[in-house]
Amino acid sequence: MTASTAATQDPRLARDLAALARPGLLVGHRVILPGDERALLDGEAAAMATRPLAARRASGAARLVARALMEQLDIAPVAVPPGPAGAPAWPPGIIGSLAHDDTVALAALARGPEIRGVGIDIEPAAPLPPEMRDLVVTAQEHASLARDPFAGRLLFAAKEAVYKAVQPLDGLFLEFHDITVNLAAGRAVVRNGRVVALGLCVSTHLVALAVV
Ligand SMILES: CC(C)(COP(=O)(O)OP(=O)(O)OC[C@H]1O[C@@H](n2cnc3c(N)ncnc32)[C@H](O)[C@@H]1OP(=O)(O)O)[C@@H](O)C(=O)NCCC(=O)NCCS
């Protein structure tokens, strides 16, 4: 690892994210740095021109991760502009997802055909604020809250990841209560009956990966 890659890699997060990868599906991260907004390619930058600098910076960092994963999948790195509903427009044959918070950007990328949808989300490693509990957690999920202080926030991350995996496939807008998550089983069921596999990671951040 060179000095410049070391600055963009968090070793603990890298190790914990590696456990989420599976054959044909890669997960990567980057610590967001000033200047990452310049990584946006023409089509990407034009679509994001009105976003604040911090948002463009995070989106640039996520695309740097995505393009590095494309190279690992032996695909020429290309632009990934946002589509009409916000989902990234991937090159043919690639399925993926992006996420970022203020400090870290993530990408998950898979080469079909077994994997039809991928969603990833990142959240701070902190409990879900109590005022958000009823918005996010269904009656069925309540029991899981007692077992783990991060369970509420993991449910939040899992549902956002499921939304990102499923919305481009089904075109459905989903509320939190439209998705039921079983954290212990690593599984979610969407209101239209779609079943989604979940990978969950408790690290410097909480990360959820949803795979259809
Ligand atoms: C998609 C959404 C969940 C993203 O969450 P966020 O906390 O704003 O931001 P994140 O950093 O986690 O993710 C941002 C990335 O999501 C991706 N994204 C945006 N809309 C998407 C969609 N419809 N499908 C898949 N991915 C999408 C984009 O790649 C975006 O990054 P980019 O702008 O750099 O391209 C949110 O913007 C949204 O549309 N929410 C409405 C639906 C919802 O939240 N329902 C409750 C949960 S089910």
PDBQT file of the ligand as one rigid body, heavy atoms in Angstrom, charges set to zero:
ROOT
HETATM    1  C1  LIG A 301     -31.929   6.163  -2.133  1.00  0.00    +0.000 C 
HETATM    2  C2  LIG A 301     -31.833   6.690  -0.716  1.00  0.00    +0.000 C 
HETATM    3  C3  LIG A 301     -32.341   5.568   0.238  1.00  0.00    +0.000 C 
HETATM    4  C4  LIG A 301     -30.360   7.065  -0.445  1.00  0.00    +0.000 C 
HETATM    5  O1  LIG A 301     -30.121   7.327   0.879  1.00  0.00    +0.000 OA
HETATM    6  P1  LIG A 301     -29.224   8.563   1.409  1.00  0.00    +0.000 P 
HETATM    7  O2  LIG A 301     -29.094   8.354   2.873  1.00  0.00    +0.000 OA
HETATM    8  O3  LIG A 301     -29.812   9.824   0.898  1.00  0.00    +0.000 OA
HETATM    9  O4  LIG A 301     -27.796   8.476   0.751  1.00  0.00    +0.000 OA
HETATM   10  P2  LIG A 301     -26.710   7.302   0.674  1.00  0.00    +0.000 P 
HETATM   11  O5  LIG A 301     -25.390   7.916   0.811  1.00  0.00    +0.000 OA
HETATM   12  O6  LIG A 301     -27.044   6.159   1.570  1.00  0.00    +0.000 OA
HETATM   13  O7  LIG A 301     -26.869   6.791  -0.818  1.00  0.00    +0.000 OA
HETATM   14  C5  LIG A 301     -26.735   7.679  -1.868  1.00  0.00    +0.000 C 
HETATM   15  C6  LIG A 301     -26.669   6.877  -3.131  1.00  0.00    +0.000 C 
HETATM   16  O8  LIG A 301     -27.867   6.105  -3.281  1.00  0.00    +0.000 OA
HETATM   17  C7  LIG A 301     -27.988   5.821  -4.661  1.00  0.00    +0.000 C 
HETATM   18  N1  LIG A 301     -29.398   5.955  -5.023  1.00  0.00    +0.000 N 
HETATM   19  C8  LIG A 301     -30.145   7.083  -5.056  1.00  0.00    +0.000 A 
HETATM   20  N2  LIG A 301     -31.391   6.772  -5.444  1.00  0.00    +0.000 NA
HETATM   21  C9  LIG A 301     -31.419   5.434  -5.655  1.00  0.00    +0.000 A 
HETATM   22  C10 LIG A 301     -32.432   4.528  -6.090  1.00  0.00    +0.000 A 
HETATM   23  N3  LIG A 301     -33.668   4.915  -6.368  1.00  0.00    +0.000 N 
HETATM   24  N4  LIG A 301     -32.105   3.212  -6.215  1.00  0.00    +0.000 NA
HETATM   25  C11 LIG A 301     -30.855   2.778  -5.939  1.00  0.00    +0.000 A 
HETATM   26  N5  LIG A 301     -29.848   3.599  -5.513  1.00  0.00    +0.000 NA
HETATM   27  C12 LIG A 301     -30.150   4.912  -5.384  1.00  0.00    +0.000 A 
HETATM   28  C13 LIG A 301     -27.110   6.809  -5.436  1.00  0.00    +0.000 C 
HETATM   29  O9  LIG A 301     -26.019   6.104  -5.959  1.00  0.00    +0.000 OA
HETATM   30  C14 LIG A 301     -26.640   7.753  -4.346  1.00  0.00    +0.000 C 
HETATM   31  O10 LIG A 301     -25.311   8.198  -4.513  1.00  0.00    +0.000 OA
HETATM   32  P3  LIG A 301     -24.944   9.304  -5.641  1.00  0.00    +0.000 P 
HETATM   33  O11 LIG A 301     -25.933  10.399  -5.457  1.00  0.00    +0.000 OA
HETATM   34  O12 LIG A 301     -23.537   9.649  -5.311  1.00  0.00    +0.000 OA
HETATM   35  O13 LIG A 301     -25.101   8.593  -6.957  1.00  0.00    +0.000 OA
HETATM   36  C15 LIG A 301     -32.695   7.956  -0.505  1.00  0.00    +0.000 C 
HETATM   37  O14 LIG A 301     -32.157   9.005  -1.205  1.00  0.00    +0.000 OA
HETATM   38  C16 LIG A 301     -34.106   7.816  -0.977  1.00  0.00    +0.000 C 
HETATM   39  O15 LIG A 301     -34.414   7.961  -2.137  1.00  0.00    +0.000 OA
HETATM   40  N6  LIG A 301     -35.027   7.535  -0.029  1.00  0.00    +0.000 N 
HETATM   41  C17 LIG A 301     -36.419   7.412  -0.317  1.00  0.00    +0.000 C 
HETATM   42  C18 LIG A 301     -36.904   6.021  -0.006  1.00  0.00    +0.000 C 
HETATM   43  C19 LIG A 301     -36.692   5.680   1.439  1.00  0.00    +0.000 C 
HETATM   44  O16 LIG A 301     -35.714   6.090   2.058  1.00  0.00    +0.000 OA
HETATM   45  N7  LIG A 301     -37.617   4.884   2.012  1.00  0.00    +0.000 N 
HETATM   46  C20 LIG A 301     -37.429   4.430   3.361  1.00  0.00    +0.000 C 
HETATM   47  C21 LIG A 301     -36.472   3.226   3.403  1.00  0.00    +0.000 C 
HETATM   48  S1  LIG A 301     -37.166   1.858   2.598  1.00  0.00    +0.000 SA
ENDROOT
TORSDOF 0
